[in-house]
Amino acid sequence: MSTAPVRSPPRKTRRAVAAAEAGRSPLTPETWIDAATEVLVDQGIDHVRVDVLATQLGVTRGSFYWHFRDREDLLRRVLQAWRERATVALTRRLETDRSDPHEQLRNAASLPFRGRAAAKAARIELAIRAWARRDEMAREAVDEADAARLAHHERIFTALGFAAEEARGRAFLMYGYEVAESILHRQGSAADREARRVFVERFMQSRVTPEPEAGP
């Protein structure tokens, strides 16, 4: 009587397991990205891990690998999503909604005051900036976002008639004001913050009186 060796069932590859998980789960890459962003904001970058996210979403780790190669791939996609939402799409909307540079400046100055959306954007940005202090990939994403936003502001001041050098300087000051308001949002009442916004908007459009030339 022959005794043929009993073969173990073939082991499933990680991708096969991921495909099976994906078939049972309605999760999309955006679901994982949004969940990762929430963990980043609430707990910090060290807690953005596959096991933590899978537990939070109520799935096993397998479905993660159907959408992402690894954790690094997910983190890269988190930064890409932030760039698209907070810089590319926002700048495009600001530039197309209003053609008048005065109105564009008013829109830019009002960004920190746009209710829950502004508060959520500020929390995400603070978390990403904290991450960028210790990670080169995040630092490059923040630097790119800052440069793009400054360029948008510079275009506004150029359209308002300021020379290139002064437009760059005013763009930096205006952007610095917006960042400060998003961080210092508890300073003063709503009326105080609105008064600051009006003052900054008026101040940034005022012309600087040139200094008198020194005599011989």
Backbone as ProteinMPNN parsed JSONL, in Angstrom:
{"seq_chain_A": "MSTAPVRSPPRKTRRAVAAAEAGRSPLTPETWIDAATEVLVDQGIDHVRVDVLATQLGVTRGSFYWHFRDREDLLRRVLQAWRERATVALTRRLETDRSDPHEQLRNAASLPFRGRAAAKAARIELAIRAWARRDEMAREAVDEADAARLAHHERIFTALGFAAEEARGRAFLMYGYEVAESILHRQGSAADREARRVFVERFMQSRVTPEPEAGP", "coords_chain_A": {"N_chain_A": [[0.862, -1.199, 0.0], [0.723, 2.075, -1.019], [2.113, 4.99, 0.285], [1.582, 8.016, -0.244], [3.063, 11.183, 0.052], [1.504, 13.629, 2.052], [0.459, 16.599, 0.87], [0.844, 19.935, 1.903], [-1.591, 22.534, 1.867], [-1.251, 25.104, -0.613], [0.458, 28.053, 0.327], [-1.051, 31.184, 0.75], [-0.262, 34.062, -1.079], [0.773, 37.358, 0.012], [-0.44, 39.302, -1.542], [-2.583, 37.903, -2.599], [-4.077, 37.404, -0.322], [-4.629, 40.03, 0.32], [-6.19, 40.76, -1.867], [-8.414, 39.156, -1.437], [-9.327, 40.241, 0.963], [-9.88, 42.832, 0.097], [-11.971, 42.312, -1.613], [-13.967, 41.728, 0.173], [-14.245, 44.006, 1.579], [-15.384, 47.384, 1.626], [-13.541, 49.389, 1.597], [-11.613, 52.109, 0.39], [-8.599, 53.487, -1.16], [-8.627, 56.151, -0.354], [-10.067, 56.022, 2.008], [-8.274, 54.797, 3.771], [-6.259, 56.72, 3.699], [-7.543, 58.97, 4.773], [-8.1, 57.977, 7.323], [-5.506, 57.573, 8.25], [-4.643, 60.208, 8.301], [-6.271, 61.274, 10.308], [-5.336, 59.858, 12.554], [-2.719, 60.786, 12.572], [-3.156, 63.494, 13.234], [-4.402, 63.279, 15.761], [-2.753, 61.608, 17.311], [-0.119, 61.602, 16.436], [2.744, 61.046, 14.259], [4.125, 58.647, 14.803], [2.209, 56.828, 15.51], [0.861, 56.241, 13.245], [0.344, 53.542, 11.861], [0.097, 50.385, 10.177], [-1.232, 48.313, 11.573], [-2.584, 49.726, 13.584], [-4.327, 51.34, 12.071], [-5.814, 49.393, 10.705], [-7.16, 48.147, 12.81], [-8.677, 50.308, 13.706], [-10.311, 50.714, 11.496], [-11.661, 48.367, 11.409], [-10.86, 46.073, 9.988], [-8.702, 43.455, 8.676], [-5.111, 43.385, 8.298], [-4.676, 42.668, 5.684], [-6.221, 43.907, 3.603], [-5.074, 46.374, 3.406], [-2.699, 46.069, 1.944], [-3.592, 45.703, -0.574], [-4.013, 48.166, -1.607], [-1.746, 49.711, -1.036], [1.842, 49.668, -1.131], [3.462, 49.591, 1.136], [3.987, 50.957, 4.453], [5.396, 53.325, 4.025], [4.604, 54.035, 1.469], [1.916, 54.637, 1.972], [2.233, 56.897, 3.673], [3.393, 58.671, 1.898], [1.263, 59.034, 0.158], [-0.55, 60.258, 1.879], [0.635, 62.764, 2.236], [0.531, 63.65, -0.409], [-2.242, 63.831, -0.782], [-2.863, 65.823, 1.085], [-1.436, 67.955, -0.043], [-2.853, 68.295, -2.459], [-5.449, 68.978, -1.561], [-5.086, 71.123, 0.26], [-3.489, 72.971, -0.978], [-3.126, 72.893, -3.943], [-5.828, 72.505, -5.029], [-7.15, 74.408, -3.471], [-5.808, 76.838, -4.065], [-6.348, 76.975, -6.792], [-9.123, 77.299, -6.728], [-9.353, 79.747, -5.365], [-8.196, 81.464, -7.2], [-9.828, 81.268, -9.412], [-12.413, 81.804, -8.586], [-12.582, 84.522, -8.052], [-11.687, 87.287, -9.968], [-10.767, 89.814, -9.544], [-8.046, 91.351, -7.994], [-8.18, 92.607, -5.481], [-10.378, 91.394, -4.29], [-9.427, 88.791, -4.276], [-7.353, 89.04, -2.443], [-8.839, 89.634, -0.171], [-10.215, 87.236, 0.105], [-8.052, 85.515, 0.658], [-7.183, 86.561, 3.113], [-9.3, 85.873, 4.7], [-9.244, 83.139, 5.02], [-8.368, 81.762, 7.45], [-10.667, 81.95, 9.001], [-12.83, 80.407, 8.324], [-14.784, 78.759, 9.658], [-15.563, 75.394, 10.71], [-14.245, 73.97, 8.726], [-11.896, 75.436, 8.293], [-10.737, 75.202, 10.822], [-10.303, 72.432, 10.975], [-8.514, 72.104, 8.82], [-6.369, 73.588, 9.806], [-5.563, 72.061, 12.024], [-4.7, 69.708, 10.781], [-2.6, 70.736, 9.273], [-0.824, 71.684, 11.251], [-0.113, 69.264, 12.435], [1.21, 67.997, 10.306], [3.326, 69.765, 9.913], [4.666, 69.416, 12.337], [5.448, 66.772, 12.013], [7.154, 67.178, 9.846], [9.401, 68.277, 11.003], [11.033, 66.242, 11.662], [11.291, 64.513, 9.579], [12.353, 63.96, 6.312], [10.884, 63.602, 3.917], [8.331, 64.62, 4.575], [9.128, 67.187, 5.19], [9.966, 68.196, 2.725], [7.505, 68.206, 1.404], [6.089, 70.147, 2.875], [7.71, 72.395, 2.429], [7.35, 72.67, -0.324], [4.609, 73.222, -0.427], [4.489, 75.665, 0.978], [6.018, 77.283, -0.744], [4.413, 77.284, -3.061], [2.08, 78.524, -2.124], [3.054, 81.014, -1.334], [3.821, 81.946, -3.846], [1.318, 82.214, -5.039], [0.232, 84.297, -3.465], [2.051, 86.266, -4.104], [1.424, 86.716, -6.778], [-1.037, 87.952, -6.474], [-0.343, 90.431, -5.259], [1.291, 91.468, -7.224], [-0.586, 91.824, -9.249], [-1.967, 93.843, -8.032], [-0.375, 95.953, -8.51], [2.157, 96.258, -7.387], [5.725, 96.371, -7.388], [8.053, 93.75, -8.315], [9.888, 92.92, -6.222], [8.747, 94.111, -3.94], [6.249, 92.945, -4.021], [6.899, 90.292, -3.443], [7.823, 90.566, -0.792], [5.488, 91.521, 0.522], [3.819, 89.373, 0.035], [5.007, 87.41, 1.634], [4.641, 88.484, 4.208], [1.828, 88.563, 4.304], [1.141, 85.862, 4.082], [2.401, 84.922, 6.358], [0.797, 86.154, 8.284], [-1.643, 84.763, 7.9], [-0.918, 82.148, 8.628], [-0.234, 82.614, 11.294], [-2.726, 83.433, 12.384], [-4.152, 81.051, 12.187], [-2.869, 79.541, 14.073], [-2.933, 81.06, 16.41], [-5.619, 81.257, 17.095], [-7.207, 81.562, 19.326], [-6.712, 83.973, 20.41], [-8.148, 86.785, 21.44], [-11.509, 88.009, 20.838], [-14.188, 87.062, 18.548], [-14.861, 89.428, 17.297], [-12.502, 90.874, 17.667], [-10.721, 89.391, 16.111], [-11.823, 89.727, 13.589], [-11.48, 92.475, 13.321], [-8.697, 92.559, 13.219], [-8.296, 91.226, 10.813], [-9.466, 92.989, 8.937], [-7.82, 95.216, 9.335], [-5.287, 94.182, 8.551], [-5.779, 93.534, 5.891], [-6.276, 96.091, 4.817], [-3.875, 97.372, 5.495], [-1.948, 95.87, 4.073], [-2.383, 96.668, 1.499], [-1.714, 99.277, 1.425], [0.424, 101.941, 0.398], [3.909, 102.214, 0.764], [5.559, 104.966, 2.036], [8.218, 106.434, 0.366], [11.524, 106.727, 1.706], [13.114, 109.844, 2.4], [15.706, 111.022, 0.289], [19.113, 111.12, 1.267], [20.898, 114.106, 1.931], [23.66, 115.845, 0.237]], "CA_chain_A": [[0.0, 0.0, 0.0], [1.588, 3.251, -1.138], [1.832, 6.106, 1.214], [1.997, 9.26, -0.895], [3.174, 12.28, 1.021], [0.389, 14.572, 2.087], [0.942, 17.941, 0.571], [0.167, 21.034, 2.584], [-2.213, 23.457, 0.911], [-0.349, 26.21, -0.948], [0.308, 29.263, 1.133], [-1.509, 32.336, -0.007], [0.639, 35.212, -1.096], [0.215, 38.532, 0.683], [-1.329, 39.997, -2.465], [-3.81, 37.137, -2.714], [-4.845, 37.695, 0.888], [-5.098, 41.41, 0.198], [-7.275, 40.784, -2.842], [-9.592, 38.592, -0.787], [-9.811, 41.243, 1.912], [-10.448, 43.961, -0.644], [-13.258, 41.895, -2.144], [-14.978, 41.718, 1.234], [-14.271, 45.304, 2.255], [-15.649, 48.505, 0.723], [-12.557, 50.438, 1.829], [-10.869, 52.638, -0.75], [-7.355, 54.117, -0.713], [-8.95, 57.401, 0.337], [-10.486, 55.69, 3.37], [-7.05, 54.586, 4.538], [-5.552, 58.008, 3.78], [-8.27, 59.805, 5.735], [-7.889, 57.405, 8.66], [-4.115, 57.867, 8.621], [-4.565, 61.639, 8.613], [-6.897, 61.469, 11.618], [-4.407, 59.359, 13.571], [-1.61, 61.735, 12.587], [-3.585, 64.693, 13.962], [-4.776, 62.992, 17.151], [-1.761, 60.85, 18.077], [1.236, 61.802, 15.961], [3.193, 60.201, 13.149], [4.574, 57.323, 15.246], [1.051, 55.946, 15.656], [0.293, 55.944, 11.921], [0.849, 52.21, 11.531], [-0.904, 49.562, 9.497], [-2.055, 47.587, 12.54], [-3.46, 50.689, 14.248], [-5.372, 51.744, 11.131], [-6.683, 48.244, 10.433], [-8.034, 48.006, 13.982], [-9.615, 51.431, 13.713], [-11.262, 50.551, 10.395], [-12.383, 47.118, 11.581], [-10.47, 45.085, 8.98], [-7.378, 42.911, 8.919], [-4.048, 44.089, 7.574], [-4.593, 42.236, 4.297], [-6.789, 44.838, 2.628], [-4.159, 47.509, 3.257], [-1.686, 45.798, 0.921], [-4.201, 45.759, -1.896], [-3.973, 49.562, -2.042], [-0.451, 50.339, -0.777], [2.969, 48.736, -1.058], [3.92, 49.517, 2.522], [3.65, 52.143, 5.238], [6.0, 54.493, 3.383], [3.724, 54.386, 0.355], [0.75, 55.306, 2.568], [2.623, 58.226, 4.151], [3.58, 59.512, 0.71], [-0.074, 59.365, -0.352], [-1.131, 61.215, 2.826], [1.191, 64.068, 1.889], [0.0, 64.041, -1.713], [-3.64, 64.24, -0.594], [-2.838, 67.124, 1.758], [-0.997, 68.952, -1.029], [-3.933, 68.538, -3.42], [-6.589, 69.633, -0.926], [-4.771, 72.351, 0.996], [-2.7, 73.913, -1.776], [-3.438, 72.92, -5.375], [-7.258, 72.765, -5.251], [-7.522, 75.659, -2.815], [-5.276, 77.951, -4.852], [-7.1, 77.032, -8.05], [-10.449, 77.863, -6.446], [-9.203, 81.161, -5.015], [-7.841, 82.237, -8.389], [-10.889, 81.235, -10.415], [-13.659, 82.364, -8.047], [-12.536, 85.981, -8.113], [-10.64, 87.783, -10.864], [-10.26, 91.074, -9.024], [-7.024, 91.065, -6.975], [-8.635, 93.069, -4.167], [-11.235, 90.345, -3.752], [-8.565, 87.648, -4.013], [-6.663, 89.321, -1.191], [-9.834, 89.494, 0.896], [-10.432, 85.8, 0.274], [-6.874, 84.941, 1.317], [-7.165, 87.014, 4.501], [-10.41, 85.261, 5.44], [-9.097, 81.688, 5.082], [-8.337, 81.182, 8.802], [-11.913, 82.181, 9.723], [-13.921, 79.722, 7.638], [-15.494, 77.779, 10.471], [-15.012, 74.075, 11.014], [-13.311, 73.561, 7.666], [-10.616, 76.091, 8.56], [-10.178, 74.617, 12.046], [-9.803, 71.099, 10.627], [-7.324, 72.282, 7.98], [-5.278, 74.06, 10.651], [-5.094, 70.933, 12.839], [-3.932, 68.823, 9.906], [-1.353, 71.398, 8.895], [0.07, 71.686, 12.403], [0.402, 67.898, 12.599], [2.164, 67.73, 9.237], [4.522, 70.571, 10.185], [5.38, 68.736, 13.422], [6.063, 65.613, 11.354], [8.221, 67.65, 8.964], [10.588, 68.627, 11.775], [11.857, 65.055, 11.885], [11.215, 63.614, 8.424], [12.715, 64.698, 5.104], [9.798, 63.56, 2.933], [7.324, 65.577, 5.01], [9.707, 68.536, 5.102], [9.913, 68.605, 1.318], [6.108, 68.5, 1.074], [5.746, 71.425, 3.49], [8.428, 73.445, 1.7], [6.69, 72.837, -1.625], [3.325, 73.881, -0.193], [4.761, 77.059, 1.324], [6.463, 77.991, -1.947], [3.271, 77.456, -3.958], [1.172, 79.506, -1.539], [3.709, 82.322, -1.445], [3.743, 82.361, -5.249], [-0.06, 82.675, -5.235], [0.12, 85.606, -2.838], [2.858, 87.218, -4.885], [0.659, 87.063, -7.979], [-2.066, 88.913, -6.07], [0.245, 91.758, -5.051], [1.738, 91.942, -8.538], [-1.788, 92.317, -9.925], [-2.352, 95.091, -7.376], [0.489, 97.013, -9.006], [3.421, 96.377, -6.683], [6.906, 95.864, -8.088], [8.325, 92.343, -7.999], [10.507, 92.736, -4.909], [7.783, 94.456, -2.9], [5.194, 91.929, -4.061], [7.405, 89.13, -2.71], [7.822, 90.886, 0.627], [4.113, 91.58, 1.009], [3.3, 88.006, 0.011], [5.532, 86.708, 2.807], [3.959, 89.022, 5.389], [0.427, 88.156, 4.275], [1.095, 84.433, 4.37], [2.734, 84.791, 7.767], [-0.399, 86.527, 9.052], [-2.624, 83.68, 7.817], [-0.421, 81.04, 9.45], [-0.344, 83.02, 12.7], [-4.122, 83.409, 12.798], [-4.593, 79.667, 12.344], [-2.251, 79.019, 15.292], [-3.329, 81.901, 17.547], [-7.036, 81.536, 16.879], [-7.879, 81.858, 20.589], [-6.326, 85.306, 20.862], [-9.174, 87.784, 21.172], [-12.862, 87.581, 20.496], [-14.467, 87.037, 17.111], [-14.794, 90.817, 16.827], [-11.085, 91.241, 17.619], [-10.101, 88.732, 14.961], [-12.331, 90.389, 12.39], [-10.812, 93.782, 13.245], [-7.332, 92.303, 12.739], [-8.348, 90.893, 9.387], [-9.718, 94.217, 8.187], [-6.615, 96.034, 9.418], [-4.227, 93.579, 7.738], [-6.156, 93.682, 4.484], [-6.062, 97.485, 4.446], [-2.459, 97.674, 5.641], [-1.149, 95.214, 3.033], [-2.586, 97.348, 0.221], [-1.253, 100.664, 1.527], [1.729, 102.19, -0.215], [4.95, 102.649, 1.684], [6.132, 106.258, 1.643], [9.668, 106.264, 0.237], [12.343, 107.546, 2.596], [13.772, 110.936, 1.665], [17.113, 110.782, -0.015], [20.039, 111.873, 2.105], [21.535, 115.207, 1.235], [25.098, 115.699, -0.027]], "C_chain_A": [[0.881, 1.225, 0.0], [1.15, 4.327, -0.158], [2.369, 7.383, 0.592], [2.039, 10.369, 0.14], [1.987, 13.234, 0.919], [0.937, 15.976, 1.9], [0.133, 18.983, 1.345], [-0.469, 21.936, 1.541], [-1.28, 24.622, 0.635], [-0.64, 27.428, -0.087], [-0.128, 30.42, 0.246], [-0.465, 33.442, 0.048], [-0.036, 36.394, -0.405], [-0.747, 39.262, -0.234], [-2.651, 39.249, -2.632], [-4.707, 37.375, -1.502], [-5.434, 39.097, 0.809], [-6.271, 41.5, -0.759], [-8.561, 40.238, -2.233], [-10.194, 39.582, 0.193], [-10.496, 42.395, 1.186], [-11.813, 43.605, -1.209], [-14.361, 41.92, -1.105], [-15.173, 43.098, 1.847], [-14.528, 46.419, 1.259], [-14.604, 49.614, 0.841], [-11.845, 50.817, 0.535], [-9.532, 53.177, -0.251], [-7.619, 55.4, 0.072], [-9.395, 57.153, 1.775], [-9.275, 55.517, 4.269], [-6.296, 55.906, 4.73], [-6.223, 58.916, 4.804], [-8.066, 59.296, 7.159], [-6.475, 57.697, 9.15], [-3.956, 59.33, 9.014], [-5.167, 61.926, 9.98], [-5.974, 61.002, 12.738], [-3.207, 60.292, 13.693], [-1.959, 62.961, 13.424], [-3.765, 64.401, 15.45], [-3.643, 62.38, 17.97], [-0.326, 61.044, 17.622], [1.671, 60.752, 14.967], [3.605, 58.8, 13.595], [3.427, 56.331, 15.365], [0.378, 55.649, 14.315], [0.929, 54.648, 11.439], [-0.283, 51.374, 10.952], [-1.81, 48.864, 10.503], [-3.033, 48.515, 13.253], [-4.629, 51.065, 13.335], [-6.34, 50.604, 10.849], [-7.659, 48.028, 11.584], [-9.092, 49.095, 13.994], [-10.688, 51.272, 12.653], [-12.03, 49.233, 10.466], [-12.097, 46.086, 10.517], [-9.133, 44.487, 9.389], [-6.362, 43.66, 8.061], [-4.055, 43.787, 6.078], [-5.098, 43.255, 3.3], [-5.912, 46.059, 2.418], [-3.234, 47.29, 2.068], [-2.281, 45.664, -0.48], [-4.077, 47.164, -2.476], [-2.586, 50.203, -1.94], [0.645, 49.278, -0.695], [3.384, 48.504, 0.389], [3.539, 50.817, 3.23], [4.199, 53.412, 4.577], [5.147, 54.972, 2.216], [2.485, 55.113, 0.867], [1.103, 56.722, 2.997], [2.831, 59.184, 2.984], [2.223, 59.951, 0.156], [-0.8, 60.341, 0.582], [-0.652, 62.619, 2.494], [0.668, 64.558, 0.546], [-1.443, 64.528, -1.592], [-3.707, 65.597, 0.087], [-2.44, 68.226, 0.782], [-2.136, 69.302, -1.981], [-5.065, 69.335, -2.779], [-6.234, 71.02, -0.407], [-3.992, 73.37, 0.186], [-3.197, 73.991, -3.211], [-4.905, 73.286, -5.607], [-7.679, 74.093, -4.645], [-7.05, 76.861, -3.617], [-6.039, 78.109, -6.161], [-8.466, 77.665, -7.827], [-10.361, 79.35, -6.136], [-8.934, 82.018, -6.249], [-8.965, 82.282, -9.411], [-12.188, 81.836, -9.905], [-13.715, 83.877, -8.212], [-11.393, 86.406, -9.024], [-10.019, 89.07, -10.356], [-9.252, 90.812, -7.912], [-7.398, 91.548, -5.586], [-9.51, 92.002, -3.498], [-10.422, 89.087, -3.455], [-7.813, 87.823, -2.698], [-7.618, 89.166, -0.01], [-10.126, 88.019, 1.163], [-9.28, 85.148, 1.025], [-6.858, 85.306, 2.797], [-8.233, 86.334, 5.341], [-10.255, 83.759, 5.617], [-9.082, 81.131, 6.508], [-9.668, 81.252, 9.541], [-13.093, 81.397, 9.158], [-14.429, 78.518, 8.421], [-14.775, 76.472, 10.685], [-14.005, 73.62, 9.974], [-11.937, 74.159, 7.906], [-9.95, 75.491, 9.785], [-9.584, 73.231, 11.768], [-8.534, 71.198, 9.796], [-6.132, 72.712, 8.816], [-4.708, 72.93, 11.497], [-4.257, 69.974, 12.005], [-2.586, 69.446, 9.578], [-0.358, 71.428, 10.052], [0.689, 70.307, 12.619], [1.446, 67.573, 11.543], [3.442, 68.532, 9.445], [5.337, 69.974, 11.335], [6.105, 67.506, 12.884], [7.267, 66.058, 10.531], [9.498, 68.021, 9.72], [11.534, 67.447, 11.946], [11.898, 64.121, 10.676], [11.436, 64.41, 7.139], [11.587, 64.715, 4.082], [8.7, 64.565, 3.3], [7.844, 67.002, 4.9], [9.664, 69.051, 3.668], [8.476, 68.968, 0.915], [5.683, 69.843, 1.645], [6.433, 72.574, 2.758], [7.777, 73.736, 0.353], [5.361, 73.574, -1.472], [3.522, 75.359, 0.125], [5.155, 77.864, 0.088], [5.299, 78.259, -2.893], [2.306, 78.516, -3.426], [1.76, 80.911, -1.608], [3.645, 82.838, -2.876], [2.334, 82.869, -5.575], [-0.25, 84.072, -4.657], [0.905, 86.666, -3.619], [2.128, 87.64, -6.144], [-0.432, 88.084, -7.65], [-1.467, 90.313, -5.959], [0.834, 92.329, -6.344], [0.562, 92.517, -9.307], [-2.291, 93.619, -9.309], [-1.419, 96.251, -7.725], [1.805, 97.192, -8.282], [4.554, 95.78, -7.515], [7.266, 94.486, -7.541], [8.883, 92.15, -6.59], [9.52, 93.034, -3.783], [6.633, 93.45, -2.868], [5.628, 90.679, -3.301], [7.387, 89.381, -1.205], [6.435, 90.909, 1.225], [3.485, 90.184, 1.023], [3.751, 87.236, 1.251], [4.816, 87.181, 4.073], [2.504, 88.556, 5.455], [0.279, 86.678, 4.631], [1.428, 84.177, 5.837], [1.559, 85.14, 8.667], [-1.406, 85.375, 9.055], [-2.208, 82.496, 8.677], [-0.582, 81.381, 10.93], [-1.783, 82.976, 13.19], [-4.623, 81.986, 13.013], [-4.028, 79.042, 13.613], [-2.77, 79.746, 16.527], [-4.821, 82.23, 17.521], [-7.796, 81.841, 18.171], [-7.53, 83.247, 21.121], [-7.376, 86.333, 20.459], [-10.516, 87.163, 20.821], [-13.019, 87.513, 18.979], [-14.386, 88.44, 16.525], [-13.345, 91.285, 16.722], [-10.415, 90.646, 16.378], [-10.558, 89.37, 13.656], [-11.676, 91.755, 12.222], [-9.377, 93.622, 12.757], [-7.328, 92.033, 11.248], [-8.539, 92.145, 8.546], [-8.478, 95.101, 8.181], [-5.518, 95.499, 8.501], [-4.531, 93.753, 6.259], [-5.906, 95.111, 4.004], [-4.569, 97.835, 4.463], [-1.641, 97.108, 4.486], [-1.347, 95.857, 1.661], [-2.098, 98.795, 0.243], [0.147, 100.793, 0.951], [2.704, 102.704, 0.838], [5.537, 103.956, 1.169], [7.643, 106.127, 1.524], [10.412, 107.195, 1.177], [13.013, 108.659, 1.81], [15.25, 110.635, 1.446], [17.99, 111.669, 0.863], [20.712, 112.972, 1.289], [23.016, 114.983, 1.009], [25.907, 115.874, 1.256]], "O_chain_A": [[1.696, 1.41, 0.904], [-0.028, 4.507, 0.15], [3.497, 7.787, 0.878], [1.159, 10.476, 0.994], [1.541, 13.588, -0.173], [1.764, 16.458, 2.675], [-1.093, 18.912, 1.424], [0.065, 22.084, 0.442], [-0.588, 25.087, 1.541], [-1.787, 27.78, 0.185], [0.371, 30.599, -0.865], [0.129, 33.711, 1.091], [-1.258, 36.426, -0.256], [-1.762, 39.787, 0.225], [-3.706, 39.864, -2.787], [-5.922, 37.528, -1.628], [-6.585, 39.324, 1.181], [-7.235, 42.223, -0.504], [-9.649, 40.765, -2.466], [-11.412, 39.75, 0.254], [-11.552, 42.87, 1.603], [-12.705, 44.449, -1.286], [-15.534, 42.106, -1.43], [-16.153, 43.334, 2.554], [-13.961, 46.416, 0.166], [-14.77, 50.677, 0.242], [-11.523, 49.967, -0.294], [-9.34, 53.313, 0.957], [-6.921, 55.7, 1.041], [-9.135, 57.969, 2.659], [-9.246, 56.024, 5.39], [-5.761, 56.168, 5.807], [-5.547, 59.556, 5.609], [-7.883, 60.083, 8.088], [-6.269, 58.026, 10.318], [-3.221, 59.653, 9.947], [-4.629, 62.737, 10.734], [-5.846, 61.678, 13.759], [-2.733, 60.556, 14.798], [-1.148, 63.415, 14.231], [-3.332, 65.181, 16.298], [-3.565, 62.597, 19.18], [0.601, 60.687, 18.349], [1.048, 59.697, 14.844], [3.445, 57.849, 12.829], [3.649, 55.121, 15.327], [-0.581, 54.879, 14.265], [1.918, 54.656, 10.707], [-1.461, 51.626, 11.206], [-3.026, 48.824, 10.315], [-4.179, 48.14, 13.5], [-5.779, 51.104, 13.772], [-7.549, 50.819, 10.765], [-8.84, 47.76, 11.363], [-10.264, 48.831, 14.262], [-11.841, 51.645, 12.87], [-12.946, 49.005, 9.676], [-12.977, 45.3, 10.165], [-8.502, 44.955, 10.337], [-6.726, 44.467, 7.206], [-3.508, 44.556, 5.288], [-4.478, 43.455, 2.256], [-5.989, 46.71, 1.376], [-3.006, 48.204, 1.276], [-1.547, 45.527, -1.459], [-4.04, 47.335, -3.694], [-2.283, 51.138, -2.681], [0.414, 48.152, -0.254], [3.624, 47.372, 0.81], [2.85, 51.666, 2.663], [3.538, 54.451, 4.575], [4.99, 56.174, 2.004], [2.049, 56.095, 0.267], [0.352, 57.656, 2.716], [2.487, 60.363, 3.069], [2.056, 61.097, -0.262], [-1.585, 61.166, 0.116], [-1.446, 63.559, 2.473], [0.394, 65.747, 0.38], [-1.824, 65.516, -2.219], [-4.523, 66.438, -0.291], [-3.036, 69.303, 0.778], [-2.36, 70.476, -2.276], [-5.586, 70.268, -3.39], [-6.983, 71.976, -0.607], [-3.846, 74.516, 0.611], [-3.644, 75.049, -3.652], [-5.199, 74.261, -6.298], [-8.474, 74.824, -5.236], [-7.813, 77.804, -3.828], [-6.339, 79.224, -6.588], [-8.92, 78.473, -8.638], [-11.198, 80.13, -6.591], [-9.388, 83.159, -6.332], [-9.053, 83.228, -10.194], [-12.99, 82.329, -10.698], [-14.776, 84.442, -8.481], [-10.263, 85.939, -8.872], [-8.879, 89.389, -10.692], [-9.58, 90.105, -6.959], [-6.97, 90.951, -4.598], [-9.392, 91.745, -2.299], [-10.703, 88.39, -2.481], [-7.655, 86.872, -1.932], [-7.241, 88.626, 1.03], [-10.266, 87.606, 2.314], [-9.496, 84.329, 1.918], [-6.556, 84.463, 3.643], [-8.092, 86.227, 6.559], [-11.069, 83.148, 6.309], [-9.727, 80.114, 6.76], [-9.793, 80.667, 10.617], [-14.242, 81.697, 9.484], [-14.492, 77.403, 7.903], [-13.553, 76.428, 10.824], [-13.021, 72.958, 10.305], [-10.924, 73.478, 7.746], [-8.736, 75.289, 9.796], [-8.506, 72.898, 12.259], [-7.578, 70.459, 10.035], [-5.01, 72.263, 8.578], [-3.492, 72.846, 11.671], [-3.226, 69.482, 12.464], [-1.557, 68.771, 9.602], [0.836, 71.215, 9.841], [1.871, 70.195, 12.945], [2.459, 66.943, 11.846], [4.533, 68.027, 9.18], [6.567, 70.019, 11.308], [7.246, 67.236, 13.26], [8.294, 65.379, 10.524], [10.571, 68.072, 9.121], [12.691, 67.619, 12.326], [12.487, 63.042, 10.753], [10.774, 65.422, 6.912], [11.355, 65.741, 3.442], [8.198, 65.279, 2.432], [7.097, 67.918, 4.558], [9.356, 70.219, 3.434], [8.261, 69.925, 0.171], [4.989, 70.605, 0.973], [5.815, 73.606, 2.497], [7.663, 74.89, -0.061], [5.026, 74.44, -2.279], [2.804, 76.21, -0.399], [4.687, 78.986, -0.106], [5.206, 79.344, -3.467], [1.776, 79.315, -4.197], [1.056, 81.877, -1.904], [3.437, 84.031, -3.099], [2.182, 83.846, -6.308], [-0.837, 84.936, -5.307], [0.466, 87.807, -3.766], [2.202, 88.803, -6.54], [-0.717, 88.974, -8.452], [-2.018, 91.271, -6.501], [0.868, 93.546, -6.526], [0.68, 93.565, -9.941], [-2.96, 94.408, -9.977], [-1.636, 97.385, -7.297], [2.511, 98.172, -8.524], [4.361, 94.811, -8.248], [6.843, 94.105, -6.45], [8.394, 91.301, -5.844], [9.459, 92.304, -2.794], [6.106, 93.142, -1.799], [4.823, 90.071, -2.596], [6.983, 88.512, -0.433], [6.217, 90.378, 2.314], [2.709, 89.857, 1.921], [2.968, 86.497, 1.847], [4.43, 86.367, 4.911], [2.007, 88.199, 6.523], [-0.611, 86.3, 5.393], [0.818, 83.324, 6.481], [1.348, 84.497, 9.695], [-1.964, 85.047, 10.103], [-3.035, 81.906, 9.373], [-1.012, 80.544, 11.724], [-2.037, 82.523, 14.306], [-5.423, 81.736, 13.914], [-4.625, 78.122, 14.172], [-3.018, 79.129, 17.563], [-5.232, 83.334, 17.878], [-8.923, 82.333, 18.113], [-8.014, 83.642, 22.182], [-7.481, 86.704, 19.29], [-10.63, 85.967, 20.55], [-12.107, 87.86, 18.229], [-13.908, 88.629, 15.407], [-12.995, 92.011, 15.791], [-9.644, 91.315, 15.691], [-9.766, 89.531, 12.727], [-11.351, 92.153, 11.103], [-8.888, 94.441, 11.979], [-6.481, 92.537, 10.51], [-7.844, 92.335, 7.548], [-8.12, 95.67, 7.15], [-4.893, 96.26, 7.763], [-3.645, 94.079, 5.469], [-5.383, 95.316, 2.909], [-4.067, 98.506, 3.561], [-0.744, 97.777, 3.973], [-0.555, 95.613, 0.751], [-2.071, 99.461, -0.792], [0.948, 99.861, 1.014], [2.353, 103.524, 1.686], [5.958, 104.048, 0.016], [8.297, 105.744, 2.494], [9.978, 108.322, 1.416], [13.436, 108.446, 0.674], [15.932, 110.074, 2.303], [17.647, 112.814, 1.159], [21.048, 112.788, 0.119], [23.579, 114.023, 1.536], [27.135, 115.785, 1.229]]}, "name": "protein", "num_of_chains": 1, "seq": "MSTAPVRSPPRKTRRAVAAAEAGRSPLTPETWIDAATEVLVDQGIDHVRVDVLATQLGVTRGSFYWHFRDREDLLRRVLQAWRERATVALTRRLETDRSDPHEQLRNAASLPFRGRAAAKAARIELAIRAWARRDEMAREAVDEADAARLAHHERIFTALGFAAEEARGRAFLMYGYEVAESILHRQGSAADREARRVFVERFMQSRVTPEPEAGP"}
